[in-house]
Amino acid sequence: MRHASFIARTVFVQKNDVEAACKVLNRILGREGILDQFRRTRYYEKPFQFRRRINYEKCKSIYNEDMDRKIQFVLRKNRTDPYPGCI
């Protein structure tokens, strides 16, 4: 059984299992990026660190987008040549 969906970041505790509810909450916060934002704002981030992080995130997103496009191309079913570039 899947955990009940949360409403406005509310996690339901089932059968007094608080640890499982905390795990679900941490997973939700991690997926939304709230934990990363909290860790970043805990300490001052120098301007060069900020620029480096932003550039890294941009490069990573471009790379991931390109890799997803290539993977989707390879996984297509209706290609005439199933193995492009191979003889």
N, C-alpha and C positions, 0 to 999 in steps of 0.2 A: 504494500500500500504506500502510495506517495504521501508526502507530508501535505497537509492542507495549505492551500495558497495563502500568502500573507496579505493583510490589508494595511496599507500605509505603514509598512515595516513592522507589523505586528506578527509575532511568531507565537503560535499556539503550543502550549505545553501539554503533551499527551501522556497520561498515566504517570504523572509526577516525575517525568524524565527530563530534568532541567538541563542536563549535559547535552542531550540530543538536540534540544531546542537552541542551546547556545551554539552548537555546531552549525545548525541551519541558519541562524542569524549571522554568524561569521561568514558563511558561504554567500549569503545574500549581499552583505556589505562588501565583501571582496569582489563579487561580480560587478557591482555597481561602481566600484572604484572609491568608495568612501574611506576604506581603511588606508589606501595609498595617499589620498588627500590628507588624511589626519596625520600620517607619518611625515608627509612633506611639510606640513605647517607646524609641526612640533618644534622644529629648530629653524633658525634663519637660513635661507638658501642664498648663497652668494650669487651675484649676477652671472658670473661665468658658469656656475653650476646649473643655473636656471636655463641659460642658453644651450648648454650641452645636453641637458635632459630633454628640452623641447626638440632640438635637432635629432636626437636619438629616437624620440617617439615618432617624429615625422618619417624618418628613414625606415623605421620598423613597420609603420603602417603601409608605406609604399611597397616595401618588400613583401609583406603579408598579402596585400592586394594582388600583386603580380603573381605570387606563388599560388594563391587560390585560383586565379584565372588559368594558370598553366595546368593545375590539377584538374579543374573542371574540363579543360580541353582534352586531356588524356582520358578522363573517365567517360567521355561522351560515347553513346552506344551507336549512333547512326553515321559514323565516319566511314568513308569509302576505303581508306587505308588505315587499318586498326593500329599499325605501328609505323607512324611517320618517321622517315629518316633511316629506317632499317631496310636492309636488302635481303 
